[in-house]
Amino acid sequence: MKTTGGSDEQKQRAGEKAVEYVNDGDIVGLGTGSTAATAIDALGDAVTAGYDIRGVPTSLATRDRAIEQGIPLTQIEAVDQIDIAIDGADQVDNESTLIKGGGAAHAREKVIDAIADQFIVVADTSKLVETVSEPIPVSVLPMAQTPVKRHLESLGATPTLRSADRKDGPVITDNGNLVFDCAFGSIEDAESVSQSLAGIPGVVAHGLFVDLADIVCVGTEDGVDIYPKE
């Protein structure tokens, strides 16, 4: 269910801009997805230039890319804090509410993004909307998928179990969970929906990120727009 759109140049501009907020010595949360990957590449350049940083990856794919870029890695259990997290989004609305989870890494992403001192979102213009409306990814314990699906339907969602592209059966997350993509339509009260999803027994995490983003860097055709406006 990964979203598409936006140019590679826009993504690169956003990722490079976000890295300007990273200080020498920082512990950096490393997000997952194509736009976050551009920030990882830029962080690799910073390491090559002499920056002493350590990354905390949000997925196995992110870990592998960071290793390729020469970024020293650590684990969340081994650090006292995360200074800054840089991550992408599938949609970003006017209130900086996010929908994430196109890559099924939203459980780890939410933990790292929420505890970071500063959370910076990187996006291209195709991700900007007035109100988020993409289906919300919901990670679910495999044994709980049937009662969770019923509960999701009772909330007005249309849940679809995410299928794997290159194997029979469902997507399995890095944490061993299933993912329901839950269509609610336009989400006017994101906080209420977020709380309702979080309260379902068997739900591990959902991809609606409310009041977490500090800065949104949006790559455009000729630069980067920053929200809130600098």
C-alpha positions in Angstrom: 0.0 0.0 0.0 3.0 2.3 -0.5 1.9 5.6 -1.9 3.5 6.9 -5.1 3.9 10.4 -6.6 6.3 13.3 -6.2 9.6 13.5 -8.0 12.9 12.0 -6.8 14.3 15.6 -6.8 11.6 16.8 -4.4 12.2 13.9 -2.0 16.0 14.6 -2.1 15.5 18.2 -1.3 13.3 17.4 1.6 15.7 14.8 3.0 18.8 17.0 2.6 17.0 19.9 4.3 16.0 17.8 7.3 19.6 16.8 7.9 20.5 20.4 8.4 18.7 20.2 11.7 21.0 17.4 12.9 23.9 18.4 15.2 27.2 16.7 15.6 26.9 14.1 18.4 23.2 13.5 17.9 21.3 10.2 18.2 19.1 10.1 15.1 15.9 8.1 14.6 16.0 6.9 11.0 12.6 6.5 9.3 11.5 4.1 6.6 10.4 4.8 3.0 11.7 6.4 -0.1 11.8 10.0 1.2 13.4 9.1 4.5 16.0 7.2 2.5 17.2 10.4 1.0 17.8 11.8 4.5 19.8 8.6 5.4 21.9 9.2 2.3 22.5 12.8 3.3 23.4 11.6 6.9 25.9 9.2 5.3 27.5 12.2 3.6 27.6 14.0 7.0 29.3 11.0 8.6 31.9 11.0 5.8 32.5 14.7 6.4 33.3 14.0 10.1 30.0 14.1 11.9 29.8 11.9 15.0 26.2 10.6 15.0 24.5 7.3 15.7 21.3 6.1 14.1 18.4 4.2 15.5 16.7 2.4 12.6 12.9 1.9 12.4 13.0 -1.2 10.1 15.4 -3.8 8.7 15.4 -2.1 5.3 16.4 1.2 7.0 19.1 -0.6 9.0 20.6 -2.0 5.8 20.6 1.3 4.0 22.2 3.0 7.0 24.9 0.4 7.0 25.5 0.9 3.3 25.9 4.7 4.0 28.4 4.1 6.8 26.2 5.4 9.6 27.1 3.9 13.0 24.0 2.3 14.5 22.7 1.7 18.0 19.5 0.3 19.6 16.8 2.2 21.4 17.6 0.2 24.6 21.2 1.4 24.5 20.5 5.2 24.5 19.1 7.6 27.1 17.4 9.7 24.5 16.9 10.3 20.7 17.8 13.8 19.8 16.0 14.0 16.4 14.0 11.6 14.3 13.6 12.0 10.5 10.8 10.1 8.9 8.4 10.3 5.9 4.7 10.1 5.6 2.0 8.8 3.3 -0.2 11.9 3.9 0.3 15.2 5.8 -2.6 17.5 6.5 -3.0 21.1 7.5 -2.6 20.3 11.2 0.5 18.2 10.5 -1.5 15.0 11.2 0.2 12.1 9.4 -0.8 8.8 8.0 2.1 6.4 8.0 2.6 2.8 7.5 2.8 2.3 3.7 5.9 0.2 4.4 4.4 -1.5 7.4 7.0 0.0 9.8 4.6 2.3 11.7 4.8 0.5 15.0 8.6 1.1 15.4 8.3 4.5 13.7 5.8 5.7 16.2 7.9 4.6 19.2 11.0 6.4 17.9 9.3 9.4 16.5 7.3 10.0 19.7 10.2 9.9 22.1 12.6 12.0 20.0 13.3 15.5 21.2 12.5 16.7 17.7 10.5 14.9 15.0 11.0 16.1 11.5 8.8 14.9 8.7 10.1 14.8 5.1 7.7 14.7 2.2 7.1 15.7 -1.4 4.2 17.8 -2.6 2.1 14.8 -3.5 1.7 13.9 0.2 0.0 17.3 1.2 -3.7 17.2 1.8 -6.2 19.4 3.6 -7.5 16.5 5.6 -6.0 13.0 5.8 -8.1 10.3 4.1 -5.8 7.4 3.2 -6.6 4.1 4.7 -5.0 3.9 8.1 -2.6 0.9 8.6 -3.3 -1.0 11.8 -0.8 -3.6 13.1 -2.6 -6.5 14.7 -1.5 -9.6 16.7 -2.2 -12.5 14.4 -4.3 -14.4 16.9 -6.5 -11.4 17.3 -7.2 -10.6 13.6 -10.9 -11.8 13.6 -12.1 -9.9 16.7 -10.0 -6.8 15.8 -11.6 -6.8 12.3 -15.1 -6.8 13.9 -14.2 -4.0 16.2 -12.7 -1.9 13.3 -16.0 -2.4 11.4 -18.0 -1.3 14.4 -16.0 2.0 14.3 -17.1 2.6 10.7 -13.9 1.4 9.0 -13.6 -0.9 6.0 -10.6 -3.0 7.0 -8.6 -4.9 4.3 -5.9 -7.4 5.3 -2.8 -6.4 3.5 -1.5 -9.0 1.1 2.1 -9.6 0.3 3.3 -8.8 -3.2 5.7 -11.7 -3.9 4.3 -14.5 -1.7 1.0 -16.0 -0.9 -0.7 -14.7 2.2 -0.6 -11.5 4.2 2.2 -9.0 4.9 4.1 -9.8 8.1 5.7 -6.9 9.8 9.2 -6.9 11.2 7.6 -7.5 14.6 5.6 -10.5 13.3 2.2 -8.8 13.1 -0.5 -8.5 10.4 -1.7 -5.2 8.9 -5.2 -4.1 8.2 -5.6 -1.0 6.0 -8.6 0.7 7.4 -10.6 3.1 5.2 -12.5 5.7 7.1 -12.8 8.3 4.4 -11.9 11.9 5.3 -10.8 12.0 9.0 -12.1 15.2 10.6 -11.4 14.2 14.2 -8.0 12.5 14.1 -7.5 12.5 17.8 -10.8 10.6 18.4 -10.0 8.1 15.8 -6.5 7.6 17.1 -7.7 6.9 20.6 -10.4 4.5 19.4 -7.9 2.5 17.4 -5.4 2.4 20.2 -8.0 1.1 22.6 -8.8 -2.1 20.7 -7.4 -5.2 22.3 -5.0 -6.9 19.9 -4.0 -3.7 18.1 -0.3 -3.2 18.4 0.0 0.2 16.7 -1.8 2.3 14.1 -0.5 4.7 11.4 -2.4 7.8 12.5 0.2 10.2 14.0 -1.4 13.1 15.8 0.4 16.0 17.5 3.8 14.3 17.0 5.4 16.3 14.1 7.5 19.3 15.1 8.6 20.3 11.6 7.5 19.3 8.1 10.0 19.7 5.2 8.2 19.5 1.9 10.4 19.3 -1.2 9.1 21.3 -4.1 10.1 21.8 -7.7 12.5 24.6 -6.8 13.2 24.3 -3.1 11.8 23.2 0.3 8.8 24.6 2.1 8.9 24.4 5.9 5.8 24.0 8.1 5.2 25.7 10.5 6.5 28.5 8.4 10.0 29.7 9.5 
